[in-house]
């Protein structure tokens, strides 16, 4: 996943009693009368009228509401709003809305630090001439070969059904990209975010708005992460570039991430409930909900108001996940790029990654396994770890026995003979031409300047692709296989005339048809790789331990997904 990777390990239970400690003081930095924004959680079963009265009684006004799961964005000039809200019986939680806060002066170390690794080797030029059965860049797709999503594999037996709808909860999708447009469902696509040019102190967040409303169109991606994900899932077989895992299914852009890569609570809740109410069959979630990588209900390292905020995030996201699962949405998420075991106690130095008050910044805290990253550790979610070309678990991929469900190709640019980065070991997928131009990555004639970008042309039409790595790239491979499963075994959806299948059946087939892979020998494995810094090669190491058996372990879960096995019967 991008800035938003994902994390941790155990099942999440819904928190019901969220009493705010009497000792907690009002926000000391909010002046009387100054308006701040919050996300408020209604108590389950309470009427909307009662919840509205409670919000007003606490001194707030509702600006956005999701009645399906009882979550609202509220503005208030009351410095003690959170404490007042927790005195109301109709309300169950409150979190400061990070959107109006201060971005850290030292930005969070994003997933992009892993994903954007650029190889230093010279990439051999490709002829780019399509054969009868293969797309022009198919030879670059070691990932599709690893899971048998090829012209001679799953494409021949089940390329996917247009009626299957795959929701990409991400930074947006370039619906005009030539290798996405044929499968892009513009009518159903939605954007649940508003660009945030700067924070309250003038520091840049998303940068200048491209549109007057600061709300990007439904076919727009200013980040490129969502476009790459969508391409891996369902780029068509059209004689241009490359094909995705399920080249005939439909892509729906359900944008919940900012241009900058931040993913906030309300858009996530809104995106999930939208997917549930509009017949989406599978969703990809390659991120975690900001500002906490791990959400802890009662970590002594956190202030009382931060504990409440994290409990609110857990409960609100879980309600949305439950809502989607009950309506036959298969929920798939990236396992995280922190290269840690989420079933163990870890140290978090990145949270909160977006401050709600001046001076707030990330701090080091010990987080037990009971702390959870949302949505990946939510109930009903299928977490995916990443593999490299050799089928080893990627060096950056987080793991954990009982956490990881299955593995999928995510790229590992140092899974090479000399442990030096090579873009050919990443995952190639669609890249918006507009961004390539804006970032100065193209020559005057349109050819790429950097080895992690490639161009494919068909007549006068050209498209661009980039090589990146991450569990964000692994998750969409599993999503593509899940979409093939729904295509193959689904039944008519009376709600919209499409296809549908119980998520429990989808998960059972996904796990049951994966290729089992044992832990490395020895189980405690030392990863070694090199990166170039100031013209010199610098050695890196990471020691990681795999627990479990061949059929179920912390590195690969039940195994590496297999598109052909999944639809063989």
Residue pairs with C-beta under 8 A, 6 or more apart in sequence:
1 111
1 225
1 285
1 286
1 287
1 288
1 333
1 334
1 336
1 337
1 470
1 471
1 472
1 475
2 110
2 111
2 112
2 115
2 170
2 171
2 223
2 225
2 257
2 261
2 286
2 287
2 470
2 472
3 108
3 110
3 111
3 112
3 260
3 261
3 262
3 263
3 287
4 110
4 111
4 257
4 261
4 262
4 263
4 286
4 287
4 288
4 289
4 290
5 111
5 286
5 287
5 288
5 293
5 334
5 336
5 337
5 338
5 398
5 470
5 471
5 472
6 285
6 286
6 287
6 288
6 333
6 334
6 335
6 336
6 373
6 375
6 376
6 383
6 398
6 471
7 288
7 293
7 294
7 336
7 338
7 342
7 372
7 373
7 376
7 377
7 398
8 294
8 336
8 342
8 346
8 369
8 371
8 372
8 373
8 376
8 377
8 400
8 403
9 341
9 342
9 343
9 369
9 372
9 377
9 400
9 402
9 403
10 343
10 369
10 370
10 372
10 377
10 402
10 403
11 377
11 379
12 314
12 318
12 372
12 374
12 377
12 378
12 379
13 379
14 314
14 315
14 318
14 319
15 93
15 297
15 311
15 314
15 315
16 44
16 92
18 41
18 86
18 92
18 93
18 308
18 311
18 312
18 315
19 86
20 82
20 83
20 85
20 86
20 87
20 94
20 304
20 305
20 308
21 304
23 304
24 82
24 83
24 303
24 304
24 305
24 308
26 78
26 79
26 80
26 81
26 82
26 83
27 36
27 79
27 80
27 81
27 82
27 96
27 305
27 357
28 79
29 357
29 358
29 359
30 36
30 79
30 357
31 79
32 77
32 79
33 77
34 77
34 79
35 75
35 76
35 77
36 75
36 76
36 77
36 81
36 96
36 97
36 100
37 63
37 73
37 74
37 75
37 96
37 97
37 99
37 100
38 60
38 73
38 74
38 75
38 76
38 81
38 82
38 85
38 94
38 95
38 96
38 97
39 71
39 72
39 73
39 74
39 94
39 95
39 96
39 97
39 265
39 266
39 312
39 316
40 55
40 60
40 71
40 72
40 73
40 74
40 85
40 91
40 93
40 94
41 70
41 71
41 91
41 92
41 93
41 94
41 312
41 315
41 316
42 48
42 51
42 70
42 71
42 72
42 90
42 91
42 92
43 51
43 70
43 89
43 90
43 91
43 92
44 70
44 92
44 319
46 70
46 90
48 67
50 90
51 70
51 72
51 90
51 91
52 62
53 90
54 85
54 88
54 89
54 90
54 91
55 61
55 62
55 72
55 74
55 85
55 88
55 91
57 84
57 88
58 76
58 78
58 81
58 84
58 85
58 87
58 88
58 91
59 76
59 77
59 78
59 80
59 81
59 84
60 74
60 75
60 76
60 78
60 81
60 85
61 74
61 75
61 76
62 72
62 73
62 74
63 73
63 74
63 75
64 72
64 73
64 266
65 71
65 72
65 73
66 72
66 266
66 269
66 270
66 273
68 273
68 276
68 277
68 323
69 269
69 273
69 316
69 319
69 320
69 323
70 92
70 319
71 265
71 266
71 269
71 316
71 319
71 320
73 97
73 266
74 81
78 84
81 94
82 94
82 96
82 305
82 308
85 91
85 94
86 94
86 308
92 312
92 315
93 308
93 311
93 312
93 315
93 316
94 308
94 309
94 312
95 265
95 308
95 309
95 312
95 313
95 316
96 305
96 309
96 356
96 357
97 264
97 265
97 266
97 356
98 262
98 264
98 290
98 291
98 352
98 354
98 355
98 356
99 196
99 264
100 199
100 200
100 356
101 199
101 200
101 354
101 355
101 356
101 357
101 360
102 199
102 200
102 201
102 203
102 355
102 356
102 357
102 358
102 359
102 360
103 199
103 203
103 204
103 205
103 354
103 355
104 353
104 354
104 355
104 361
104 362
105 203
105 361
106 361
108 350
108 353
108 354
108 362
109 350
110 261
111 261
111 337
111 470
111 472
112 261
114 337
114 396
114 469
114 470
115 225
115 337
115 468
115 469
115 470
115 472
115 473
116 468
117 413
117 421
117 426
117 468
117 469
117 531
118 421
118 423
118 450
118 451
118 452
119 413
119 420
119 421
119 422
119 423
119 424
119 425
119 426
119 451
119 452
119 467
120 420
120 421
120 451
120 532
121 420
121 421
121 422
121 423
121 424
121 451
122 451
123 423
123 424
123 451
123 454
126 136
126 137
126 139
126 140
126 454
127 136
128 136
128 137
128 456
128 457
129 136
130 136
130 239
130 458
133 151
133 152
134 151
135 237
135 238
135 239
135 240
135 241
135 242
135 243
136 239
136 240
136 241
136 242
136 456
136 458
137 241
137 242
137 428
137 454
137 456
137 465
138 144
138 150
138 151
138 242
138 243
140 242
140 424
140 428
140 454
141 150
141 242
141 428
142 389
142 409
142 424
142 425
143 232
143 409
143 411
143 427
143 477
144 150
144 243
144 245
144 409
146 387
146 389
146 391
146 409
146 560
147 245
147 408
147 409
147 477
147 481
147 560
147 561
147 562
147 563
147 564
148 154
148 562
148 563
148 564
148 565
149 155
149 243
149 244
149 245
149 246
149 477
149 480
149 481
149 563
149 564
151 237
153 563
153 564
154 245
154 484
154 563
154 564
154 566
154 567
155 237
155 243
155 247
157 564
157 567
157 568
158 484
158 487
158 488
158 567
159 237
159 246
159 247
159 248
160 234
160 246
160 247
160 248
160 249
160 483
160 484
160 487
161 248
161 249
161 486
161 487
161 490
161 499
162 183
162 248
162 249
162 250
163 250
163 493
163 497
163 498
163 499
164 246
164 249
164 250
164 281
164 282
164 483
164 486
164 487
164 490
164 498
164 499
165 185
165 188
165 249
165 250
165 252
165 278
165 279
165 280
165 281
165 282
165 498
166 233
166 234
166 246
166 249
166 250
166 251
166 252
166 280
166 281
166 282
166 283
166 284
166 479
166 480
166 483
167 252
167 254
167 271
167 275
167 280
167 282
167 283
167 284
167 329
168 226
168 229
168 230
168 233
168 251
168 252
168 253
168 254
168 283
168 284
169 254
169 255
169 256
169 257
169 268
169 271
169 272
169 275
169 283
169 284
169 285
169 287
170 225
170 226
170 229
170 230
170 253
170 255
170 256
170 257
170 284
170 286
170 287
171 221
171 222
171 223
171 224
171 225
171 226
171 255
171 257
171 258
171 259
171 261
172 191
172 216
172 220
172 221
172 222
172 223
172 226
172 227
172 253
172 255
172 257
173 180
173 184
173 189
173 219
173 221
173 226
173 227
173 230
173 251
173 253
173 255
174 180
174 219
174 220
174 221
174 227
174 430
174 432
174 434
175 181
175 184
175 186
175 189
175 218
175 219
175 220
175 253
176 219
177 227
177 231
177 430
177 432
177 433
177 463
178 238
178 240
178 241
178 458
178 461
178 462
178 463
179 231
179 235
179 236
179 238
179 240
179 241
179 242
179 430
179 456
179 463
179 465
180 227
180 230
180 231
180 234
180 235
180 251
180 430
182 236
182 238
183 234
183 235
183 236
183 247
183 248
183 249
183 250
183 251
184 219
184 230
184 250
184 251
184 253
185 250
185 251
185 252
186 218
186 219
188 252
188 278
188 280
189 218
189 219
189 252
189 253
189 254
189 255
190 218
190 253
190 254
190 255
190 271
190 274
191 215
191 216
191 217
191 218
191 220
191 253
191 255
192 254
192 255
192 256
192 266
192 267
192 270
192 271
192 274
193 215
193 216
193 255
193 256
193 257
193 258
193 264
193 267
194 213
194 214
194 215
195 206
195 207
195 209
195 210
195 214
195 215
195 216
195 258
195 259
196 205
196 206
196 214
196 258
196 260
197 204
197 205
197 206
197 207
197 208
197 209
197 214
198 204
198 205
199 205
200 358
201 358
205 258
205 260
205 262
206 222
206 258
206 259
206 260
207 259
207 260
210 216
210 220
210 222
211 217
216 222
216 255
216 259
218 253
218 255
219 253
221 227
221 432
221 435
222 259
222 435
223 257
223 259
223 260
223 261
224 431
224 432
224 435
224 466
225 257
225 261
225 286
225 472
226 253
226 255
226 257
227 429
227 430
227 431
227 432
228 427
228 429
228 430
228 431
228 466
228 468
228 472
228 473
229 284
229 286
229 429
229 472
229 473
229 475
229 476
230 251
230 253
230 430
230 476
231 242
231 244
231 429
231 430
231 465
232 244
232 245
232 427
232 429
232 473
232 476
232 477
232 480
233 244
233 245
233 246
233 249
233 251
233 284
233 476
233 479
233 480
233 483
234 244
234 245
234 246
234 247
234 248
234 249
234 250
234 251
234 480
234 483
235 241
235 242
235 243
235 244
235 247
235 429
235 430
236 243
236 244
236 247
236 248
237 243
237 247
238 458
239 458
240 456
240 457
240 458
240 461
240 463
241 430
241 456
241 463
241 465
242 428
242 429
242 456
242 465
244 429
244 480
245 476
245 477
245 479
245 480
245 481
245 483
245 484
245 563
246 480
246 481
246 483
246 484
246 487
246 563
248 487
249 480
249 483
249 484
249 487
252 275
252 278
252 280
254 271
254 274
254 275
254 280
254 283
255 267
255 271
256 263
256 267
256 268
256 270
256 271
256 287
257 263
257 267
257 287
258 264
262 290
262 353
262 354
263 287
263 288
263 289
263 290
264 289
264 290
265 289
265 312
265 313
265 316
265 317
268 289
268 317
268 320
268 375
269 316
269 317
269 319
269 320
272 283
272 317
272 320
272 321
272 323
272 324
272 329
272 375
273 320
273 323
273 324
274 280
275 283
275 324
275 329
276 323
276 324
276 326
276 327
276 329
277 327
278 496
279 493
279 495
279 496
279 498
279 500
280 329
281 328
281 329
281 330
281 482
281 483
281 486
281 490
281 498
281 499
281 500
281 501
282 329
282 330
282 332
282 479
282 482
282 483
282 486
282 506
283 324
283 329
283 330
283 331
283 332
283 479
284 332
284 333
284 475
284 476
284 479
285 331
285 332
285 333
285 334
285 375
285 376
285 381
285 475
286 333
286 334
286 470
286 471
286 472
286 473
286 475
286 476
287 334
287 472
288 336
288 373
288 374
288 375
288 376
289 313
289 317
289 374
289 375
290 352
290 353
290 354
291 351
291 352
291 353
291 354
291 355
291 356
292 309
292 310
292 313
292 351
292 352
293 338
293 348
293 350
293 351
293 353
293 373
294 346
294 348
294 351
294 367
294 371
294 372
294 373
295 310
295 311
295 313
295 314
295 371
295 372
295 373
295 374
296 302
296 307
296 310
296 367
296 368
296 370
296 371
297 307
297 310
297 311
297 314
297 370
297 371
298 307
299 307
299 310
299 365
299 366
299 367
299 368
299 371
301 363
301 365
301 366
302 310
302 365
306 352
313 374
314 372
314 374
317 374
317 375
317 378
318 374
318 378
318 379
321 331
321 375
321 378
321 379
321 380
321 381
322 379
322 380
324 331
324 380
325 331
325 379
325 380
325 503
328 493
328 500
328 501
328 502
328 503
329 503
330 382
330 482
330 486
330 501
330 503
330 506
330 507
331 375
331 378
331 380
331 381
331 382
331 503
332 381
332 382
332 384
332 475
332 478
332 479
332 482
333 375
333 376
333 381
333 382
333 383
333 384
333 475
334 376
334 383
334 384
334 470
334 471
334 472
334 474
334 475
335 342
335 376
335 383
335 384
335 385
335 386
335 397
335 398
335 399
335 403
335 404
335 471
335 474
335 475
336 342
336 373
336 376
336 397
336 398
336 471
337 396
337 397
337 398
337 470
337 471
337 472
338 346
338 396
338 398
339 395
339 396
339 397
339 398
339 527
339 542
339 544
340 346
340 398
340 399
341 398
341 399
341 400
341 544
341 545
341 554
342 369
342 373
342 377
342 398
342 399
342 400
342 403
343 369
343 400
343 401
343 402
343 403
343 554
344 369
344 400
345 366
345 367
345 368
345 369
346 366
346 367
347 364
347 365
347 366
347 367
348 364
348 365
348 366
348 367
349 362
349 363
349 364
350 362
351 362
351 363
351 365
352 360
352 361
352 362
353 362
355 361
372 378
375 381
376 383
377 383
377 403
380 503
382 405
382 406
382 478
382 507
382 510
383 403
383 404
383 405
383 557
384 404
384 405
384 406
384 407
384 408
384 410
384 471
384 474
384 475
384 477
384 478
384 561
385 393
385 394
385 397
385 398
385 399
385 404
385 406
385 407
385 408
385 410
385 471
385 474
385 555
385 556
385 557
386 393
386 394
386 396
386 397
386 407
386 408
386 409
386 410
386 411
386 412
386 469
386 470
386 471
386 473
386 474
387 393
387 394
387 397
387 407
387 408
387 409
387 410
387 412
387 474
387 556
387 560
388 394
388 395
388 409
388 410
388 411
388 412
388 415
388 425
389 412
389 415
389 425
390 412
390 415
391 517
391 560
392 412
392 415
392 520
393 399
393 407
393 544
393 546
393 555
393 556
394 410
394 411
394 412
394 415
394 469
394 471
394 474
395 412
395 414
395 415
395 527
395 529
395 542
396 412
396 469
396 470
396 471
397 410
397 471
397 474
398 471
399 544
399 546
399 554
399 555
400 554
401 546
401 547
401 548
401 552
401 553
401 554
402 554
403 554
404 554
404 555
404 556
404 557
405 507
405 510
405 511
405 557
405 558
406 478
406 510
406 511
406 514
406 556
406 557
406 558
406 559
406 560
406 561
407 474
407 514
407 517
407 555
407 556
407 557
407 559
407 560
407 561
408 474
408 475
408 477
408 478
408 481
408 560
408 561
409 427
409 473
409 474
409 477
409 560
410 427
410 469
410 470
410 471
410 472
410 473
410 474
410 475
410 477
411 425
411 426
411 427
411 467
411 468
411 469
411 470
411 473
412 425
412 469
413 421
413 422
413 423
413 425
413 426
413 467
413 469
414 420
414 421
414 422
414 425
414 529
414 530
415 425
416 422
416 425
418 530
419 528
419 529
419 530
420 529
420 530
420 537
421 529
421 530
421 531
423 451
423 452
423 467
424 467
425 469
426 452
426 467
426 468
426 469
426 473
427 467
427 468
427 469
427 473
428 454
428 465
428 466
428 467
429 465
429 466
429 468
429 473
430 463
430 464
430 465
431 453
431 464
431 465
431 466
432 464
433 462
433 463
433 464
436 442
436 448
436 453
436 464
440 449
441 448
441 449
441 450
441 453
442 448
442 449
442 453
443 449
446 455
446 462
447 455
448 454
448 455
448 464
452 466
452 467
452 468
453 464
453 465
453 466
453 467
454 464
454 465
454 466
454 467
455 462
455 463
455 464
455 465
456 462
456 463
456 465
457 463
477 561
478 510
478 561
480 563
481 510
481 561
481 562
481 563
481 566
482 506
482 510
484 563
484 566
484 567
485 501
485 506
485 509
485 510
485 566
485 567
486 499
486 500
486 501
486 506
487 499
487 567
488 566
488 567
489 501
489 505
489 509
490 499
490 500
490 501
491 499
491 500
491 501
492 498
492 499
492 500
493 499
493 500
509 566
510 561
510 566
511 557
511 558
511 559
512 558
513 561
513 562
513 565
513 566
513 568
514 557
514 558
514 559
514 560
514 561
514 562
514 565
515 559
515 560
515 561
515 562
515 565
516 550
516 551
516 556
516 558
516 559
517 550
517 555
517 556
517 559
517 560
518 549
518 550
518 553
519 546
519 547
519 548
519 550
519 553
519 554
519 555
520 546
520 555
523 545
523 546
523 547
524 543
524 544
524 545
524 546
525 543
525 544
525 545
525 546
526 541
526 542
526 543
527 540
527 541
527 542
527 543
527 544
528 539
528 540
528 541
529 539
529 540
530 537
530 538
530 539
530 540
531 537
531 538
531 540
532 538
545 554
546 553
546 554
546 555
547 553
547 554
548 554
551 558
551 559
552 558
